[in-house]
Amino acid sequence: MFLNEPEAFEGYTLFNKRRTKTFYLIDNQGREVHRWELAGNAALAKLLENGNLLTLVNTEQGRYVQEIDWNGNILWNCTQGNPHHDFLKMPNGNVLLLSRQRKTPEEAIAAGANPEFIDPDGNGLLAPHIVEARITGTASCEIVWEWSAWDHLIQDFDPGKANYGVVAEHPELIDLNFRLAETTNYSDPSDWIHSNGIDYSPELDQIVLSPSNFGEVWIIDHSTTRAEAAGSGGGNSGQGGDLLYRWGNPLAYRAGTIADQQLFSQHNPQWIPPGQPGAGNILIFNNGDESTALPRTYSSVDEIVPPVDGANYRLDSGLAYAPGEPVWTYTAPTPGDFYAPYISGAQRLPNGNTLICDGVNGTLFEVTPAGKTVWQYVNPTTNDGPVRQGEPVPTEELRSGRVVPANQVYRAYRYAPDYPGLQGLDLTPGAPIELYDTP
């Protein structure tokens, strides 16, 4: 704990050291009030209104979304599709999973992909796939709704292949060949879109998705049937599963240039909930990216006001989707001092402040609307246990060979003392995490 000013929003913060089994809940003084030990490594968890933890774990048996009670008991496991990165519990009790579908090189080329960038002996392409699953037992669940990016493609490379059309005339569709040339430089060349975050709006019955490599956020209609979600008609919007809205990089639909890109490797898009300052706006962690044509070597948290009109979004023909710029943004006083080029997230708090997770550097901090930092906490936990305050954070080497801080945090959440999931529980603070025995 390095800073806790009176302007900070009082509550309890949930986090873990990325890809470990232990999640911590701490108070604003940095004292542990609870911890969960999971059955496998995880990067993200969310505290539900019933007091249980929802998380995605990797075990020797596979990858599962799990609901876990306060005492660490697993209530159910669910796996459908190829879940990764993000998930949430829906108001109807179902779970929404960010998944992906693998398409073979033959399928990619038949869909209109430029064969120059498709390895015939490789893994083809990965298409974002969103799955809604109903829990049917302690170890079972079934898909009740799904959406695939593969059903909403356009390409202007090969008129003899599927999905051929004029990209600039169809912003509701996804250009199959956009960013495809860059995939040869990716750690996984098949992951040409790389989706990394989702959120759901019950008020709109819509889903926002973060296609990181496109430098955009997309919104789709969840009110469709499964059949409508694969087409271009139906649902509250009348547009089926086509994109209702996209923002961050108009070059992706030929409505701008590289100079118009505003999102770079972004994470964690979310609607600000009703009752919070900025309700209905979309908050995005804008990571930055030094590998783009116009490098951006700093991060920001951006809030945008989408031009929503009922169930649809306004767009003037030939122009980019509004807004022209965020309604609010946070950057460090010296922008380069805050740079998290991957993972990370942000959360709007009830008092109007914003909790920011600089995941790369394992640092959580809270800023006021004016940009003043009023709370700051550095994750002390590593794979080898806690580091005492004042000691340097060690590094670790990833499988990719990249050397990174050993205390990285994928995302963090702050919960108010009156949050329903915390009522009736023992939240007596213990010592700071670094003073406990090694987990």
C-alpha positions as CSV (number, residue, x, y, z in Angstrom):
1,M,0.0,0.0,0.0
2,F,1.5,3.3,-1.1
3,L,-1.4,5.7,-1.1
4,N,-4.8,5.9,0.5
5,E,-6.3,9.4,0.4
6,P,-9.7,10.4,1.8
7,E,-11.1,10.9,-1.7
8,A,-10.6,7.2,-2.4
9,F,-13.7,5.1,-2.7
10,E,-14.0,2.8,0.4
11,G,-14.4,-0.8,-0.5
12,Y,-12.8,-4.2,-1.1
13,T,-10.5,-5.0,-4.0
14,L,-10.4,-8.4,-5.7
15,F,-7.2,-9.5,-7.6
16,N,-4.7,-12.2,-8.0
17,K,-1.2,-12.7,-9.3
18,R,-1.9,-13.6,-13.0
19,R,-2.0,-17.3,-13.6
20,T,-1.9,-18.5,-10.0
21,K,-4.5,-20.3,-7.8
22,T,-5.0,-17.7,-5.1
23,F,-7.4,-14.7,-5.2
24,Y,-7.3,-12.0,-2.5
25,L,-9.9,-9.6,-1.3
26,I,-8.3,-6.6,0.5
27,D,-9.6,-3.4,2.1
28,N,-8.4,0.1,1.3
29,Q,-5.6,-0.2,3.8
30,G,-4.2,-3.2,1.9
31,R,-5.2,-5.7,4.6
32,E,-6.5,-9.1,3.5
33,V,-10.1,-9.8,4.4
34,H,-10.5,-13.1,2.5
35,R,-8.8,-15.4,0.1
36,W,-9.8,-18.2,-2.2
37,E,-7.6,-21.2,-3.2
38,L,-8.7,-22.5,-6.6
39,A,-8.3,-26.0,-8.2
40,G,-6.2,-24.5,-11.0
41,N,-4.5,-21.4,-12.2
42,A,-6.6,-18.5,-13.2
43,A,-6.2,-14.9,-14.4
44,L,-9.5,-13.4,-13.6
45,A,-12.4,-13.8,-11.1
46,K,-15.5,-11.8,-10.4
47,L,-17.5,-11.6,-7.1
48,L,-21.2,-12.3,-7.7
49,E,-24.1,-10.7,-5.9
50,N,-24.7,-14.1,-4.1
51,G,-21.3,-13.9,-2.5
52,N,-19.8,-16.6,-4.8
53,L,-16.7,-16.3,-7.0
54,L,-16.9,-16.8,-10.8
55,T,-13.7,-17.7,-12.5
56,L,-12.0,-19.5,-15.4
57,V,-9.5,-22.1,-14.3
58,N,-6.9,-24.2,-16.1
59,T,-6.6,-27.7,-14.7
60,E,-5.0,-30.9,-15.9
61,Q,-8.5,-32.0,-16.9
62,G,-9.2,-28.9,-19.0
63,R,-10.3,-25.3,-18.9
64,Y,-13.6,-24.6,-16.9
65,V,-15.7,-21.7,-15.8
66,Q,-16.5,-22.4,-12.2
67,E,-18.7,-20.9,-9.5
68,I,-17.1,-21.2,-6.1
69,D,-18.6,-20.4,-2.7
70,W,-17.1,-18.2,0.0
71,N,-15.4,-21.3,1.5
72,G,-13.8,-22.4,-1.7
73,N,-16.3,-25.2,-2.6
74,I,-16.9,-25.7,-6.3
75,L,-20.6,-25.5,-7.0
76,W,-20.4,-26.2,-10.8
77,N,-18.0,-26.5,-13.7
78,C,-18.9,-25.5,-17.2
79,T,-16.9,-25.7,-20.5
80,Q,-18.3,-25.0,-23.9
81,G,-16.4,-24.0,-27.1
82,N,-12.9,-22.8,-26.4
83,P,-13.3,-20.4,-23.5
84,H,-10.5,-17.8,-22.9
85,H,-9.9,-14.3,-21.5
86,D,-13.3,-13.2,-20.3
87,F,-16.7,-14.4,-19.0
88,L,-19.7,-13.1,-17.0
89,K,-22.8,-14.3,-15.2
90,M,-26.0,-13.0,-16.9
91,P,-29.2,-11.9,-15.1
92,N,-30.9,-15.1,-16.1
93,G,-28.3,-17.2,-14.4
94,N,-26.5,-18.3,-17.6
95,V,-22.9,-17.7,-18.3
96,L,-21.5,-15.8,-21.2
97,L,-18.2,-17.1,-22.4
98,L,-15.6,-15.5,-24.8
99,S,-14.6,-18.4,-27.0
100,R,-13.0,-19.0,-30.4
101,Q,-13.4,-21.3,-33.4
102,R,-10.6,-22.7,-35.4
103,K,-10.9,-22.6,-39.2
104,T,-8.6,-24.7,-41.4
105,P,-6.4,-23.1,-44.0
106,E,-8.8,-24.4,-46.7
107,E,-11.8,-22.8,-44.9
108,A,-10.0,-19.5,-44.6
109,I,-9.1,-19.4,-48.3
110,A,-12.6,-20.5,-49.3
111,A,-13.9,-17.6,-47.3
112,G,-11.8,-15.1,-49.2
113,A,-8.6,-14.8,-47.2
114,N,-5.5,-13.9,-49.2
115,P,-3.6,-17.2,-49.5
116,E,-0.3,-15.3,-49.3
117,F,-0.9,-14.9,-45.5
118,I,-2.4,-18.4,-44.9
119,D,0.1,-21.2,-44.2
120,P,-1.3,-24.3,-46.0
121,D,0.3,-26.5,-43.3
122,G,-0.5,-24.1,-40.4
123,N,-3.4,-23.7,-38.1
124,G,-5.7,-21.6,-40.3
125,L,-7.5,-18.8,-38.5
126,L,-9.2,-18.3,-35.1
127,A,-12.6,-16.6,-35.2
128,P,-14.1,-14.9,-32.2
129,H,-17.0,-16.9,-30.8
130,I,-19.3,-15.9,-28.0
131,V,-21.3,-18.6,-26.2
132,E,-24.1,-18.4,-23.7
133,A,-24.4,-21.5,-21.7
134,R,-27.1,-22.7,-19.3
135,I,-25.9,-24.6,-16.2
136,T,-27.5,-28.1,-16.2
137,G,-25.6,-29.8,-13.4
138,T,-22.5,-29.7,-11.3
139,A,-20.4,-30.7,-14.2
140,S,-22.5,-29.9,-17.2
141,C,-23.9,-27.0,-19.3
142,E,-25.5,-26.5,-22.6
143,I,-25.2,-23.8,-25.3
144,V,-28.5,-21.8,-25.6
145,W,-27.1,-18.9,-27.8
146,E,-24.0,-18.2,-29.8
147,W,-22.4,-15.7,-32.1
148,S,-19.5,-16.2,-34.5
149,A,-17.5,-13.6,-36.3
150,W,-17.1,-16.1,-39.1
151,D,-20.8,-15.6,-40.0
152,H,-20.3,-11.8,-40.6
153,L,-17.3,-11.5,-43.0
154,I,-16.7,-9.5,-46.1
155,Q,-13.7,-9.4,-48.5
156,D,-12.7,-7.7,-51.7
157,F,-9.7,-9.8,-52.5
158,D,-11.2,-12.6,-54.6
159,P,-14.5,-12.3,-56.4
160,G,-14.6,-16.0,-56.9
161,K,-14.7,-16.8,-53.2
162,A,-17.4,-16.4,-50.5
163,N,-18.1,-13.0,-48.8
164,Y,-17.1,-10.9,-51.8
165,G,-18.3,-7.3,-51.7
166,V,-17.3,-3.6,-51.2
167,V,-15.8,-3.3,-47.7
168,A,-16.5,0.4,-47.5
169,E,-20.2,-0.1,-48.1
170,H,-20.6,-2.6,-45.3
171,P,-19.3,-1.3,-41.9
172,E,-21.6,-4.0,-40.3
173,L,-19.3,-6.7,-41.6
174,I,-15.7,-7.7,-40.7
175,D,-13.0,-7.4,-43.4
176,L,-11.4,-10.9,-43.5
177,N,-8.1,-9.5,-44.8
178,F,-7.7,-6.6,-42.5
179,R,-4.6,-7.1,-40.4
180,L,-4.0,-10.5,-42.0
181,A,-0.6,-9.5,-43.4
182,E,0.5,-8.7,-39.8
183,T,-0.4,-12.2,-38.5
184,T,3.0,-13.6,-39.6
185,N,4.5,-11.5,-36.8
186,Y,2.1,-12.7,-34.1
187,S,3.0,-15.4,-31.5
188,D,0.0,-17.2,-32.9
189,P,-0.4,-16.3,-36.6
190,S,-3.9,-17.8,-36.7
191,D,-5.2,-15.3,-34.1
192,W,-5.7,-12.5,-36.6
193,I,-8.4,-10.7,-34.6
194,H,-7.6,-11.7,-31.0
195,S,-10.6,-10.9,-28.9
196,N,-9.9,-10.3,-25.3
197,G,-12.9,-8.9,-23.4
198,I,-16.7,-8.9,-23.4
199,D,-19.5,-7.1,-21.4
200,Y,-23.3,-7.4,-21.5
201,S,-25.9,-4.6,-21.1
202,P,-29.2,-5.9,-19.8
203,E,-30.8,-2.6,-20.6
204,L,-29.9,-2.9,-24.3
205,D,-29.7,-6.7,-24.5
206,Q,-26.4,-6.2,-26.4
207,I,-22.8,-7.4,-26.1
208,V,-19.6,-5.4,-26.5
209,L,-16.5,-7.2,-27.7
210,S,-12.9,-6.2,-27.8
211,P,-11.2,-7.4,-31.1
212,S,-7.7,-6.3,-29.9
213,N,-5.7,-6.6,-33.1
214,F,-8.3,-4.5,-35.0
215,G,-8.0,-1.6,-32.5
216,E,-11.8,-1.5,-32.1
217,V,-14.7,-2.3,-29.9
218,W,-17.7,-4.0,-31.5
219,I,-21.3,-4.2,-30.3
220,I,-23.7,-7.0,-31.3
221,D,-27.3,-7.8,-30.7
222,H,-28.0,-10.5,-28.1
223,S,-31.8,-10.4,-28.5
224,T,-31.5,-12.6,-31.6
225,T,-32.2,-16.3,-31.9
226,R,-29.3,-18.5,-32.6
227,A,-30.3,-18.6,-36.2
228,E,-30.7,-14.9,-36.4
229,A,-27.3,-14.3,-34.8
230,A,-25.7,-16.1,-37.7
231,G,-27.5,-13.9,-40.2
232,S,-28.3,-10.3,-41.0
233,G,-31.9,-10.0,-39.8
234,G,-33.9,-10.2,-36.7
235,G,-33.5,-9.2,-33.1
236,N,-34.4,-5.8,-31.6
237,S,-32.0,-4.1,-34.1
238,G,-33.3,-5.9,-37.1
239,Q,-29.7,-6.6,-38.1
240,G,-29.3,-10.1,-36.7
241,G,-25.7,-10.8,-35.8
242,D,-24.1,-8.1,-37.9
243,L,-22.1,-5.4,-36.1
244,L,-24.3,-2.7,-34.7
245,Y,-21.5,-0.4,-33.8
246,R,-17.7,-0.3,-34.0
247,W,-15.3,2.3,-32.7
248,G,-11.6,2.9,-32.4
249,N,-10.2,2.4,-35.9
250,P,-12.2,3.5,-38.9
251,L,-9.5,2.1,-41.2
252,A,-10.9,-1.3,-40.5
253,Y,-14.0,-0.5,-42.5
254,R,-12.4,2.0,-45.0
255,A,-13.8,5.1,-43.3
256,G,-10.5,6.6,-42.2
257,T,-6.7,6.4,-42.4
258,I,-4.0,5.1,-40.0
259,A,-4.0,8.6,-38.4
260,D,-7.6,8.1,-37.3
261,Q,-6.9,5.1,-35.1
262,Q,-7.8,5.8,-31.4
263,L,-7.6,2.3,-29.8
264,F,-4.5,0.3,-29.6
265,S,-4.4,-3.3,-28.3
266,Q,-7.3,-2.3,-26.0
267,H,-8.8,-4.5,-23.2
268,N,-11.8,-4.7,-20.9
269,P,-14.6,-2.7,-22.7
270,Q,-17.6,-2.2,-20.5
271,W,-20.8,-0.3,-20.2
272,I,-20.8,1.9,-17.1
273,P,-23.7,0.5,-15.0
274,P,-26.9,2.4,-14.2
275,G,-26.5,4.7,-11.2
276,Q,-22.8,5.3,-11.7
277,P,-21.4,8.5,-13.1
278,G,-21.3,8.2,-16.9
279,A,-23.9,5.4,-16.9
280,G,-24.5,4.0,-20.3
281,N,-21.1,5.2,-21.6
282,I,-18.4,2.7,-22.5
283,L,-15.1,2.6,-20.6
284,I,-12.1,1.1,-22.3
285,F,-8.5,0.3,-21.2
286,N,-6.5,1.7,-24.1
287,N,-3.2,-0.2,-23.8
288,G,-1.1,1.4,-26.6
289,D,1.1,-0.4,-29.1
290,E,4.6,0.4,-30.2
291,S,4.4,-1.9,-33.2
292,T,1.7,0.0,-35.2
293,A,2.5,2.3,-38.2
294,L,2.0,5.2,-35.8
295,P,3.4,3.9,-32.5
296,R,1.6,4.8,-29.3
297,T,3.9,4.1,-26.3
298,Y,1.6,5.0,-23.5
299,S,-1.7,3.8,-22.1
300,S,-4.9,5.6,-21.3
301,V,-8.4,4.9,-19.9
302,D,-11.0,6.2,-22.3
303,E,-14.7,6.8,-21.9
304,I,-16.9,7.2,-25.0
305,V,-20.5,8.1,-25.6
306,P,-21.8,5.8,-28.3
307,P,-24.4,7.3,-30.7
308,V,-27.1,4.8,-29.6
309,D,-30.6,5.3,-31.1
310,G,-33.0,2.8,-29.6
311,A,-31.5,-0.6,-30.5
312,N,-29.3,0.8,-33.2
313,Y,-26.4,3.3,-33.7
314,R,-26.3,6.4,-35.9
315,L,-23.9,6.4,-38.8
316,D,-23.7,8.8,-41.7
317,S,-22.9,7.1,-45.0
318,G,-19.2,7.0,-45.8
319,L,-18.2,8.4,-42.4
320,A,-16.8,6.8,-39.3
321,Y,-18.9,6.1,-36.2
322,A,-19.1,8.8,-33.6
323,P,-17.7,10.0,-31.3
324,G,-14.8,11.9,-32.6
325,E,-13.0,11.6,-29.3
326,P,-13.6,10.3,-25.8
327,V,-15.7,12.3,-23.4
328,W,-13.1,11.6,-20.6
329,T,-9.7,10.1,-20.7
330,Y,-6.9,9.5,-18.2
331,T,-3.2,9.5,-19.0
332,A,-0.3,10.0,-16.7
333,P,1.0,13.6,-16.3
334,T,4.0,12.3,-18.3
335,P,2.1,9.9,-20.6
336,G,5.0,7.3,-21.0
337,D,5.0,6.8,-17.2
338,F,1.8,4.8,-17.6
339,Y,2.3,2.1,-20.2
340,A,0.8,-1.4,-20.0
341,P,1.0,-2.8,-23.6
342,Y,-1.1,-5.9,-22.7
343,I,-3.6,-7.3,-20.2
344,S,-5.0,-4.6,-17.7
345,G,-8.4,-3.0,-17.1
346,A,-10.4,-0.2,-15.5
347,Q,-13.6,0.2,-13.5
348,R,-15.8,3.2,-12.8
349,L,-16.6,3.5,-9.1
350,P,-19.8,4.9,-7.5
351,N,-18.1,8.1,-6.4
352,G,-17.0,8.9,-10.0
353,N,-13.4,7.8,-9.5
354,T,-11.9,5.1,-11.7
355,L,-10.0,2.1,-10.5
356,I,-7.2,1.3,-13.0
357,C,-5.2,-2.0,-13.2
358,D,-1.8,-1.5,-14.7
359,G,-1.5,-5.2,-15.1
360,V,1.9,-5.4,-16.7
361,N,3.5,-3.7,-13.7
362,G,1.2,-5.3,-11.0
363,T,0.0,-1.8,-9.9
364,L,-3.6,-0.9,-9.0
365,F,-4.5,2.8,-8.6
366,E,-7.6,5.0,-8.3
367,V,-7.9,8.4,-10.0
368,T,-10.5,11.2,-9.6
369,P,-12.3,12.6,-12.6
370,A,-9.7,15.4,-12.6
371,G,-6.9,12.7,-12.8
372,K,-5.6,12.9,-9.3
373,T,-4.3,9.6,-7.9
374,V,-5.9,8.9,-4.5
375,W,-5.2,5.2,-4.0
376,Q,-2.2,3.1,-5.1
377,Y,-1.4,-0.5,-4.3
378,V,1.4,-2.7,-5.8
379,N,0.6,-6.5,-5.8
380,P,3.1,-8.1,-3.5
381,T,2.5,-11.7,-4.6
382,T,4.6,-13.7,-7.0
383,N,4.8,-17.4,-7.8
384,D,7.3,-17.6,-4.9
385,G,5.1,-15.9,-2.4
386,P,4.8,-12.3,-1.2
387,V,7.5,-9.7,-1.5
388,R,7.9,-7.3,1.5
389,Q,7.2,-3.6,0.9
390,G,10.4,-1.9,0.0
391,E,12.0,-4.9,-1.7
392,P,12.3,-4.8,-5.5
393,V,9.7,-6.8,-7.5
394,P,11.5,-9.8,-9.1
395,T,11.1,-10.7,-12.7
396,E,10.1,-14.0,-14.4
397,E,10.6,-15.3,-17.9
398,L,7.5,-16.3,-19.9
399,R,7.4,-19.2,-22.4
400,S,7.8,-16.6,-25.2
401,G,11.1,-15.6,-23.7
402,R,9.8,-12.2,-22.6
403,V,11.1,-11.2,-19.1
404,V,8.3,-9.4,-17.2
405,P,7.6,-8.3,-13.6
406,A,6.7,-11.3,-11.5
407,N,3.6,-9.7,-9.9
408,Q,1.5,-9.1,-12.9
409,V,-2.3,-8.7,-12.5
410,Y,-4.7,-9.4,-15.3
411,R,-7.6,-7.3,-13.9
412,A,-9.0,-6.1,-10.6
413,Y,-12.4,-5.2,-9.2
414,R,-13.5,-2.9,-6.3
415,Y,-16.7,-3.8,-4.4
416,A,-18.6,-1.4,-2.1
417,P,-19.2,-2.3,1.5
418,D,-23.0,-2.5,0.7
419,Y,-22.4,-4.8,-2.3
420,P,-25.0,-7.7,-2.0
421,G,-22.4,-10.4,-2.3
422,L,-20.6,-9.1,0.9
423,Q,-23.5,-9.0,3.2
424,G,-23.5,-11.2,6.3
425,L,-19.8,-12.3,5.8
426,D,-16.9,-12.0,8.1
427,L,-14.7,-9.2,6.6
428,T,-12.5,-8.7,9.6
429,P,-9.2,-7.5,8.2
430,G,-6.1,-9.4,8.9
431,A,-2.5,-8.4,8.2
432,P,-1.3,-7.1,4.9
433,I,-0.7,-10.0,2.5
434,E,3.1,-9.6,2.6
435,L,3.1,-10.5,6.4
436,Y,1.3,-13.8,5.9
437,D,3.1,-17.1,5.3
438,T,3.7,-17.9,1.7
439,P,0.4,-19.0,0.1
